[in-house]
Amino acid sequence: MDFKQYFIYQADYQHWANDVLFNALDRLDDATRTDTKTLYYGSIHNNVDHLAFFYRKWLARLQGNAFTETYAARQHSDWKDVKSNIRQEIRAMQHWLEGQPETFFDSRISYRRTLNHEEHGVWVRDALTHIFTYGAIERGRISAAASAVGAPYPDMSYYTYRMEMGEHVDHLKQGN
């Protein structure tokens, strides 16, 4: 498998894992999701909202666009809106990656850091690894905080994703 296909799978996994997390978080009421926790951005809701911002920021960087926004406060107050936004951000990234030539994944990008505006350069494959690893780490933090207040602990592992996708493909093949 080449880098392109690998990272397209990783983007799809992000979408799947976010939905698994949302299924657990949907069992909490709004007051619990927005209550200040020991998470970096305060509430469970704010941390999910920040994750959507993070994906948007990095897609802009991958595309070579300047990104000057900072995450100062919640951008989506409604829970349905934040879930919809994060889904859109991941799918936009996945579709954009699908349209890139294989050589893109073995190239470098330059971007300016959000807070101090220093210019940095990074290999695309390292940037994508960072993006998807950060998503997994944040989902883990969010699910741990949610589980502590009564949400079920979601199985968001990549292994489970691949098993489910394999079963889905097998069902499709049997239908033909």
TORVEXFI-840315 format. One record per atom (N, C-alpha, C): x, y, z; residue in three letters; atom name. Coordinates in steps of 0.05 Angstrom, whole numbers, plus 5000, padded with zeros to 4 digits. Each point is the difference from the previous one (the first is absolute). Layout:
residues N
MARDO     x     y     z  code  site
MARDO     X     Y     Z   Ala    CA
...
***
This chain:
residues 176
MARDO     x     y     z  code  site
MARDO  5017  4977  5000   Met     N
MARDO  4983  5023  5000   Met    CA
MARDO  5018  5025  5000   Met     C
MARDO  4994  5019  4983   Asp     N
MARDO  5015  5025  4999   Asp    CA
MARDO  4990  5019  5021   Asp     C
MARDO  5016  5022  5003   Phe     N
MARDO  4993  5021  5020   Phe    CA
MARDO  4972  5011  4995   Phe     C
MARDO  4993  5005  4975   Lys     N
MARDO  4974  5012  4993   Lys    CA
MARDO  4978  4983  5011   Lys     C
MARDO  5000  4975  4993   Gln     N
MARDO  4978  4982  5008   Gln    CA
MARDO  5000  4997  5031   Gln     C
MARDO  5023  4998  5012   Tyr     N
MARDO  5002  4998  5029   Tyr    CA
MARDO  4986  5023  5014   Tyr     C
MARDO  5007  5025  4991   Phe     N
MARDO  4989  5023  5013   Phe    CA
MARDO  4970  5005  4993   Phe     C
MARDO  4991  4990  4978   Ile     N
MARDO  4971  5001  4994   Ile    CA
MARDO  4986  4981  5019   Ile     C
MARDO  5011  4977  5005   Tyr     N
MARDO  4988  4982  5020   Tyr    CA
MARDO  5001  5013  5028   Tyr     C
MARDO  5021  5013  5006   Gln     N
MARDO  5002  5013  5026   Gln    CA
MARDO  4979  5022  5003   Gln     C
MARDO  4994  5015  4979   Ala     N
MARDO  4979  5020  5001   Ala    CA
MARDO  4973  4987  5004   Ala     C
MARDO  4995  4978  4986   Asp     N
MARDO  4975  4985  5004   Asp    CA
MARDO  4998  4990  5028   Asp     C
MARDO  5022  4990  5011   Tyr     N
MARDO  5000  4991  5028   Tyr    CA
MARDO  4993  5022  5019   Tyr     C
MARDO  5010  5024  4995   Gln     N
MARDO  4994  5023  5017   Gln    CA
MARDO  4970  5005  5001   Gln     C
MARDO  4988  4999  4976   His     N
MARDO  4971  5004  4998   His    CA
MARDO  4985  4978  5016   His     C
MARDO  5007  4975  4996   Trp     N
MARDO  4988  4978  5014   Trp    CA
MARDO  5003  5002  5030   Trp     C
MARDO  5025  5006  5009   Ala     N
MARDO  5006  5001  5029   Ala    CA
MARDO  4985  5024  5013   Ala     C
MARDO  4998  5022  4986   Asn     N
MARDO  4984  5023  5010   Asn    CA
MARDO  4971  4992  5004   Asn     C
MARDO  4989  4985  4980   Asp     N
MARDO  4972  4991  5003   Asp    CA
MARDO  4996  4981  5023   Asp     C
MARDO  5020  4982  5005   Val     N
MARDO  4998  4982  5023   Val    CA
MARDO  5000  5017  5026   Val     C
MARDO  5018  5019  5001   Leu     N
MARDO  5001  5018  5023   Leu    CA
MARDO  4974  5015  5004   Leu     C
MARDO  4989  5011  4978   Phe     N
MARDO  4975  5015  5002   Phe    CA
MARDO  4977  4982  5010   Phe     C
MARDO  4999  4975  4992   Asn     N
MARDO  4979  4982  5010   Asn    CA
MARDO  5002  4998  5030   Asn     C
MARDO  5024  5000  5011   Ala     N
MARDO  5002  4999  5029   Ala    CA
MARDO  4993  5027  5013   Ala     C
MARDO  5010  5022  4988   Leu     N
MARDO  4995  5026  5011   Leu    CA
MARDO  4971  5009  4998   Leu     C
MARDO  4986  4989  4980   Asp     N
MARDO  4971  5007  4997   Asp    CA
MARDO  4983  4989  5024   Asp     C
MARDO  5011  4982  5015   Arg     N
MARDO  4986  4990  5023   Arg    CA
MARDO  5002  5018  5024   Arg     C
MARDO  5017  5021  4998   Leu     N
MARDO  5001  5020  5021   Leu    CA
MARDO  4982  5023  4993   Leu     C
MARDO  4990  5013  5020   Asp     N
MARDO  4983  5024  4995   Asp    CA
MARDO  5018  5024  4994   Asp     C
MARDO  4988  5021  4989   Asp     N
MARDO  5015  5024  4993   Asp    CA
MARDO  5015  5012  5024   Asp     C
MARDO  4987  5000  5023   Ala     N
MARDO  5013  5011  5024   Ala    CA
MARDO  5025  4985  5007   Ala     C
MARDO  5000  4974  4998   Thr     N
MARDO  5024  4985  5006   Thr    CA
MARDO  5022  5004  4979   Thr     C
MARDO  4992  5001  4974   Arg     N
MARDO  5020  5005  4979   Arg    CA
MARDO  5012  5027  5001   Arg     C
MARDO  4986  5020  5011   Thr     N
MARDO  5010  5027  5000   Thr    CA
MARDO  5011  5008  5028   Thr     C
MARDO  4998  4983  5019   Asp     N
MARDO  5011  5005  5027   Asp    CA
MARDO  5031  5000  4998   Asp     C
MARDO  5012  5018  5014   Thr     N
MARDO  5029  5003  5000   Thr    CA
MARDO  5012  4975  5013   Thr     C
MARDO  5018  4988  4985   Lys     N
MARDO  5015  4976  5009   Lys    CA
MARDO  5029  5006  5003   Lys     C
MARDO  5016  4980  5004   Thr     N
MARDO  5028  5004  5002   Thr    CA
MARDO  5014  4998  4972   Thr     C
MARDO  4985  5001  4979   Leu     N
MARDO  5011  5000  4974   Leu    CA
MARDO  5012  5027  4993   Leu     C
MARDO  5018  5000  4981   Tyr     N
MARDO  5014  5025  4993   Tyr    CA
MARDO  4982  5023  4993   Tyr     C
MARDO  4980  4994  4984   Tyr     N
MARDO  4981  5021  4991   Tyr    CA
MARDO  4975  5001  5017   Tyr     C
MARDO  5001  4990  5024   Gly     N
MARDO  4978  5001  5019   Gly    CA
MARDO  4981  4977  4997   Gly     C
MARDO  4979  5004  4985   Ser     N
MARDO  4979  4980  4999   Ser    CA
MARDO  5005  4979  4978   Ser     C
MARDO  4985  4979  5001   Ile     N
MARDO  5001  4980  4979   Ile    CA
MARDO  4992  5013  4973   Ile     C
MARDO  4979  5015  5001   His     N
MARDO  4990  5014  4976   His    CA
MARDO  5023  5018  4988   His     C
MARDO  5013  5016  5016   Asn     N
MARDO  5021  5018  4991   Asn    CA
MARDO  5023  4984  4988   Asn     C
MARDO  5007  4977  5011   Asn     N
MARDO  5022  4985  4990   Asn    CA
MARDO  4993  4987  4973   Asn     C
MARDO  4975  4992  4996   Val     N
MARDO  4992  4990  4974   Val    CA
MARDO  5000  5023  4980   Val     C
MARDO  4990  5023  5008   Asp     N
MARDO  5000  5024  4983   Asp    CA
MARDO  5029  5007  4992   Asp     C
MARDO  5018  4999  5019   His     N
MARDO  5028  5006  4993   His    CA
MARDO  5012  4980  4980   His     C
MARDO  4992  4975  5002   Leu     N
MARDO  5010  4979  4982   Leu    CA
MARDO  4991  5007  4971   Leu     C
MARDO  4976  5010  4997   Ala     N
MARDO  4990  5008  4973   Ala    CA
MARDO  5018  5023  4990   Ala     C
MARDO  5005  5019  5018   Phe     N
MARDO  5018  5023  4993   Phe    CA
MARDO  5027  4990  4991   Phe     C
MARDO  5011  4981  5015   Phe     N
MARDO  5026  4989  4995   Phe    CA
MARDO  5001  4988  4972   Phe     C
MARDO  4980  4984  4993   Tyr     N
MARDO  4999  4988  4973   Tyr    CA
MARDO  4999  5021  4978   Tyr     C
MARDO  4984  5021  5005   Arg     N
MARDO  4997  5022  4980   Arg    CA
MARDO  5027  5014  4996   Arg     C
MARDO  5013  5006  5023   Lys     N
MARDO  5026  5014  4999   Lys    CA
MARDO  5020  4984  4984   Lys     C
MARDO  5002  4974  5004   Trp     N
MARDO  5020  4984  4987   Trp    CA
MARDO  4993  4995  4970   Trp     C
MARDO  4975  4998  4994   Leu     N
MARDO  4993  4998  4971   Leu    CA
MARDO  5008  5025  4986   Leu     C
MARDO  4996  5023  5011   Ala     N
MARDO  5008  5026  4988   Ala    CA
MARDO  5031  4999  4996   Ala     C
MARDO  5014  4991  5020   Arg     N
MARDO  5030  4999  4997   Arg    CA
MARDO  5008  4980  4978   Arg     C
MARDO  4987  4977  4999   Leu     N
MARDO  5007  4981  4979   Leu    CA
MARDO  4995  5012  4972   Leu     C
MARDO  4979  5016  4998   Gln     N
MARDO  4992  5012  4975   Gln    CA
MARDO  5017  5024  4993   Gln     C
MARDO  5018  5008  5018   Gly     N
MARDO  5017  5023  4995   Gly    CA
MARDO  4987  5027  5006   Gly     C
MARDO  4978  4999  5014   Asn     N
MARDO  4985  5025  5007   Asn    CA
MARDO  5009  5011  5027   Asn     C
MARDO  5001  5026  5002   Ala     N
MARDO  5007  5013  5026   Ala    CA
MARDO  4976  4995  5019   Ala     C
MARDO  5007  4994  5024   Phe     N
MARDO  4979  4996  5021   Phe    CA
MARDO  5008  5016  5024   Phe     C
MARDO  4985  5021  5005   Thr     N
MARDO  5007  5019  5022   Thr    CA
MARDO  4982  4998  5024   Thr     C
MARDO  4979  4985  4998   Glu     N
MARDO  4981  4997  5022   Glu    CA
MARDO  5014  4987  5024   Glu     C
MARDO  4991  5007  5024   Thr     N
MARDO  5008  4986  5024   Thr    CA
MARDO  4974  4990  5013   Thr     C
MARDO  5003  4979  5015   Tyr     N
MARDO  4977  4989  5014   Tyr    CA
MARDO  4998  5014  5027   Tyr     C
MARDO  4983  5020  5002   Ala     N
MARDO  4997  5015  5024   Ala    CA
MARDO  4975  4993  5016   Ala     C
MARDO  4980  4991  4986   Ala     N
MARDO  4975  4993  5013   Ala    CA
MARDO  4984  4980  4982   Ala     C
MARDO  4981  4988  5012   Arg     N
MARDO  4983  4981  4985   Arg    CA
MARDO  4989  5013  4975   Arg     C
MARDO  5001  4985  4978   Gln     N
MARDO  4991  5010  4974   Gln    CA
MARDO  4972  4990  4993   Gln     C
MARDO  4992  4978  5012   His     N
MARDO  4974  4988  4995   His    CA
MARDO  4986  4994  5026   His     C
MARDO  4979  5015  5007   Ser     N
MARDO  4987  4997  5026   Ser    CA
MARDO  4981  4976  5000   Ser     C
MARDO  4988  4994  4977   Asp     N
MARDO  4981  4978  4999   Asp    CA
MARDO  5015  4973  4996   Asp     C
MARDO  4993  4980  5015   Trp     N
MARDO  5014  4974  4999   Trp    CA
MARDO  4997  4988  4972   Trp     C
MARDO  4976  5001  4988   Lys     N
MARDO  4997  4989  4973   Lys    CA
MARDO  5018  5015  4980   Lys     C
MARDO  5003  5026  5003   Asp     N
MARDO  5017  5016  4982   Asp    CA
MARDO  5029  4992  5002   Asp     C
MARDO  5010  4996  5025   Val     N
MARDO  5028  4993  5003   Val    CA
MARDO  5005  4972  4988   Val     C
MARDO  4982  4981  5004   Lys     N
MARDO  5003  4974  4988   Lys    CA
MARDO  5000  5001  4970   Lys     C
MARDO  4981  5015  4989   Ser     N
MARDO  4998  5004  4971   Ser    CA
MARDO  5026  5013  4989   Ser     C
MARDO  5010  5020  5014   Asn     N
MARDO  5024  5014  4991   Asn    CA
MARDO  5024  4982  4999   Asn     C
MARDO  5004  4984  5021   Ile     N
MARDO  5023  4983  5000   Ile    CA
MARDO  4998  4978  4978   Ile     C
MARDO  4976  4991  4995   Arg     N
MARDO  4996  4981  4978   Arg    CA
MARDO  5008  5013  4974   Arg     C
MARDO  4991  5024  4996   Gln     N
MARDO  5006  5014  4975   Gln    CA
MARDO  5030  5005  4997   Gln     C
MARDO  5013  5008  5022   Glu     N
MARDO  5029  5005  4998   Glu    CA
MARDO  5015  4975  4992   Glu     C
MARDO  4993  4978  5012   Ile     N
MARDO  5015  4975  4994   Ile    CA
MARDO  4994  4991  4971   Ile     C
MARDO  4975  5001  4992   Arg     N
MARDO  4993  4992  4972   Arg    CA
MARDO  5013  5019  4980   Arg     C
MARDO  5001  5026  5006   Ala     N
MARDO  5014  5019  4982   Ala    CA
MARDO  5029  4992  4997   Ala     C
MARDO  5013  4994  5023   Met     N
MARDO  5028  4992  4999   Met    CA
MARDO  5003  4974  4984   Met     C
MARDO  4983  4981  5004   Gln     N
MARDO  5002  4974  4986   Gln    CA
MARDO  4996  5004  4970   Gln     C
MARDO  4980  5015  4992   His     N
MARDO  4995  5005  4972   His    CA
MARDO  5023  5015  4987   His     C
MARDO  5011  5020  5014   Trp     N
MARDO  5022  5015  4990   Trp    CA
MARDO  5025  4982  4996   Trp     C
MARDO  5005  4983  5020   Leu     N
MARDO  5023  4981  4998   Leu    CA
MARDO  4996  4981  4977   Leu     C
MARDO  4976  4991  4995   Glu     N
MARDO  4995  4982  4977   Glu    CA
MARDO  5007  5013  4973   Glu     C
MARDO  4998  5027  4999   Gly     N
MARDO  5006  5014  4975   Gly    CA
MARDO  5029  5007  4996   Gly     C
MARDO  5017  4994  5020   Gln     N
MARDO  5028  5007  4998   Gln    CA
MARDO  5016  4978  4986   Gln     C
MARDO  5020  5008  4985   Pro     N
MARDO  5018  4980  4987   Pro    CA
MARDO  5016  4986  5021   Pro     C
MARDO  5009  4975  4994   Glu     N
MARDO  5015  4985  5020   Glu    CA
MARDO  5026  5015  5008   Glu     C
MARDO  5011  5016  4982   Thr     N
MARDO  5024  5015  5007   Thr    CA
MARDO  4996  5020  5022   Thr     C
MARDO  4975  5010  5004   Phe     N
MARDO  4994  5019  5021   Phe    CA
MARDO  5007  4989  5027   Phe     C
MARDO  4995  4974  5004   Phe     N
MARDO  5004  4987  5026   Phe    CA
MARDO  5030  4997  5008   Phe     C
MARDO  5017  5004  4980   Asp     N
MARDO  5029  4998  5004   Asp    CA
MARDO  5013  5028  4996   Asp     C
MARDO  4984  5021  5006   Ser     N
MARDO  5010  5027  4996   Ser    CA
MARDO  5000  5014  5027   Ser     C
MARDO  5008  5025  5000   Arg     N
MARDO  5001  5017  5024   Arg    CA
MARDO  4981  5023  4998   Arg     C
MARDO  4989  5009  5022   Ile     N
MARDO  4984  5024  5001   Ile    CA
MARDO  5013  5020  5020   Ile     C
MARDO  4994  5025  4996   Ser     N
MARDO  5008  5021  5018   Ser    CA
MARDO  4975  5013  5011   Ser     C
MARDO  5001  5008  5025   Tyr     N
MARDO  4977  5014  5012   Tyr    CA
MARDO  5010  5018  5022   Tyr     C
MARDO  4983  5018  5008   Arg     N
MARDO  5006  5017  5023   Arg    CA
MARDO  4984  4990  5024   Arg     C
MARDO  5015  4999  5023   Arg     N
MARDO  4986  4991  5024   Arg    CA
MARDO  4979  5021  5008   Arg     C
MARDO  4979  4991  5012   Thr     N
MARDO  4978  5017  5006   Thr    CA
MARDO  5006  5022  5021   Thr     C
MARDO  5014  4993  5021   Leu     N
MARDO  5004  5020  5022   Leu    CA
MARDO  5024  5018  4995   Leu     C
MARDO  5023  4989  4993   Asn     N
MARDO  5024  5018  4997   Asn    CA
MARDO  5007  5006  4971   Asn     C
MARDO  4986  4989  4981   His     N
MARDO  5003  5005  4971   His    CA
MARDO  5028  4992  4989   His     C
MARDO  5014  4983  5015   Glu     N
MARDO  5025  4990  4989   Glu    CA
MARDO  4994  4982  4977   Glu     C
MARDO  5018  5000  4980   Glu     N
MARDO  4996  4983  4977   Glu    CA
MARDO  5013  4973  5006   Glu     C
MARDO  4986  4979  4992   His     N
MARDO  5009  4972  5004   His    CA
MARDO  4997  4985  4974   His     C
MARDO  5017  4981  4996   Gly     N
MARDO  4997  4981  4978   Gly    CA
MARDO  4998  4972  5010   Gly     C
MARDO  4984  4984  4987   Val     N
MARDO  4996  4972  5009   Val    CA
MARDO  4993  4983  4976   Val     C
MARDO  5008  4975  5002   Trp     N
MARDO  4992  4981  4979   Trp    CA
MARDO  4970  4995  5002   Trp     C
MARDO  4987  4998  4978   Val     N
MARDO  4971  4996  5000   Val    CA
MARDO  4993  4975  5016   Val     C
MARDO  5014  4978  4996   Arg     N
MARDO  4994  4975  5014   Arg    CA
MARDO  5003  5004  5030   Arg     C
MARDO  5018  5017  5009   Asp     N
MARDO  5003  5005  5029   Asp    CA
MARDO  4977  5018  5010   Asp     C
MARDO  4992  5019  4984   Ala     N
MARDO  4977  5017  5007   Ala    CA
MARDO  4975  4983  5003   Ala     C
MARDO  4996  4983  4981   Leu     N
MARDO  4976  4982  5001   Leu    CA
MARDO  5001  4981  5023   Leu     C
MARDO  5023  4990  5006   Thr     N
MARDO  5003  4982  5024   Thr    CA
MARDO  4993  5016  5025   Thr     C
MARDO  5010  5025  5002   His     N
MARDO  4994  5017  5022   His    CA
MARDO  4970  5005  5003   His     C
MARDO  4987  5006  4978   Ile     N
MARDO  4972  5007  5000   Ile    CA
MARDO  4984  4976  5010   Ile     C
MARDO  5005  4977  4989   Phe     N
MARDO  4984  4976  5007   Phe    CA
MARDO  5007  4989  5028   Phe     C
MARDO  5025  5003  5008   Thr     N
MARDO  5007  4991  5027   Thr    CA
MARDO  4988  5019  5021   Thr     C
MARDO  5001  5026  4994   Tyr     N
MARDO  4987  5019  5018   Tyr    CA
MARDO  4970  4995  5003   Tyr     C
MARDO  4987  4993  4978   Gly     N
MARDO  4972  4994  5001   Gly    CA
MARDO  4995  4976  5019   Gly     C
MARDO  5016  4980  4997   Ala     N
MARDO  4997  4976  5017   Ala    CA
MARDO  5005  5006  5030   Ala     C
MARDO  5020  5016  5005   Ile     N
MARDO  5006  5007  5028   Ile    CA
MARDO  4978  5016  5012   Ile     C
MARDO  4990  5020  4985   Glu     N
MARDO  4978  5017  5010   Glu    CA
MARDO  4974  4984  5005   Glu     C
MARDO  4994  4982  4981   Arg     N
MARDO  4976  4983  5005   Arg    CA
MARDO  5004  4983  5025   Arg     C
MARDO  5024  4990  5005   Gly     N
MARDO  5005  4985  5024   Gly    CA
MARDO  4995  5017  5025   Gly     C
MARDO  5011  5024  5000   Arg     N
MARDO  4996  5018  5023   Arg    CA
MARDO  4970  5006  5004   Arg     C
MARDO  4987  5006  4979   Ile     N
MARDO  4971  5007  5001   Ile    CA
MARDO  4984  4977  5010   Ile     C
MARDO  5005  4976  4989   Ser     N
MARDO  4985  4976  5009   Ser    CA
MARDO  5006  4993  5029   Ser     C
MARDO  5024  5004  5009   Ala     N
MARDO  5006  4995  5028   Ala    CA
MARDO  4984  5019  5018   Ala     C
MARDO  5000  5025  4993   Ala     N
MARDO  4984  5020  5016   Ala    CA
MARDO  4970  4993  4999   Ala     C
MARDO  4991  4992  4977   Ala     N
MARDO  4971  4994  4997   Ala    CA
MARDO  4993  4975  5015   Ala     C
MARDO  5018  4980  4999   Ser     N
MARDO  4995  4975  5015   Ser    CA
MARDO  4999  5005  5030   Ser     C
MARDO  5015  5019  5009   Ala     N
MARDO  5001  5007  5029   Ala    CA
MARDO  4973  5012  5009   Ala     C
MARDO  4984  5010  4982   Val     N
MARDO  4975  5012  5007   Val    CA
MARDO  4976  4984  4989   Val     C
MARDO  5005  4975  4993   Gly     N
MARDO  4978  4982  4993   Gly    CA
MARDO  4997  4991  4971   Gly     C
MARDO  5015  5011  4982   Ala     N
MARDO  4998  4991  4972   Ala    CA
MARDO  5013  4972  4997   Ala     C
MARDO  4990  4984  4982   Pro     N
MARDO  5013  4974  4995   Pro    CA
MARDO  5028  5005  4988   Pro     C
MARDO  5018  4983  5006   Tyr     N
MARDO  5027  5003  4989   Tyr    CA
MARDO  5000  4988  4971   Tyr     C
MARDO  5005  5017  4980   Pro     N
MARDO  4998  4991  4972   Pro    CA
MARDO  5026  4985  4991   Pro     C
MARDO  4996  4980  4984   Asp     N
MARDO  5023  4986  4988   Asp    CA
MARDO  5006  5013  4973   Asp     C
MARDO  5019  5018  5001   Met     N
MARDO  5007  5016  4976   Met    CA
MARDO  5027  4991  4988   Met     C
MARDO  5008  4975  5005   Ser     N
MARDO  5026  4991  4991   Ser    CA
MARDO  5000  4997  4970   Ser     C
MARDO  5024  5004  4988   Tyr     N
MARDO  5003  4996  4972   Tyr    CA
MARDO  4995  4971  4992   Tyr     C
MARDO  5008  4982  5017   Tyr     N
MARDO  4995  4972  4996   Tyr    CA
MARDO  4970  4994  4996   Tyr     C
MARDO  4984  5011  5018   Thr     N
MARDO  4971  4996  4998   Thr    CA
MARDO  4989  5013  4975   Thr     C
MARDO  5010  5023  4992   Tyr     N
MARDO  4992  5013  4975   Tyr    CA
MARDO  5006  4981  4977   Tyr     C
MARDO  5024  4989  4998   Arg     N
MARDO  5007  4983  4978   Arg    CA
MARDO  4983  4975  5000   Arg     C
MARDO  4994  4989  5023   Met     N
MARDO  4983  4976  5001   Met    CA
MARDO  4972  5006  4990   Met     C
MARDO  4989  5023  5008   Glu     N
MARDO  4973  5007  4991   Glu    CA
MARDO  5000  5006  4970   Glu     C
MARDO  5021  5013  4990   Met     N
MARDO  5001  5006  4972   Met    CA
MARDO  5003  4974  4984   Met     C
MARDO  5016  4981  5010   Gly     N
MARDO  5003  4974  4987   Gly    CA
MARDO  4974  4985  4998   Gly     C
MARDO  4985  5001  5022   Glu     N
MARDO  4973  4987  5001   Glu    CA
MARDO  4982  5014  4980   Glu     C
MARDO  5001  5026  4998   His     N
MARDO  4983  5015  4982   His    CA
MARDO  5007  4992  4971   His     C
MARDO  5025  4998  4993   Val     N
MARDO  5008  4992  4973   Val    CA
MARDO  4991  4972  4994   Val     C
MARDO  5002  4982  5020   Asp     N
MARDO  4991  4972  4996   Asp    CA
MARDO  4970  4999  4994   Asp     C
MARDO  4984  5017  5015   His     N
MARDO  4972  5001  4995   His    CA
MARDO  4993  5010  4972   His     C
MARDO  5015  5020  4991   Leu     N
MARDO  4996  5011  4974   Leu    CA
MARDO  5006  4979  4978   Leu     C
MARDO  5022  4985  5005   Lys     N
MARDO  5007  4979  4980   Lys    CA
MARDO  4979  4978  4999   Lys     C
MARDO  4988  4993  5023   Gln     N
MARDO  4980  4979  5001   Gln    CA
MARDO  4974  5009  4986   Gln     C
MARDO  4996  5026  5000   Gly     N
MARDO  4976  5011  4987   Gly    CA
MARDO  5001  5000  4970   Gly     C
MARDO  5023  4997  4988   Asn     N
MARDO  5003  5000  4971   Asn    CA
MARDO  4996  4973  4988   Asn     C
***
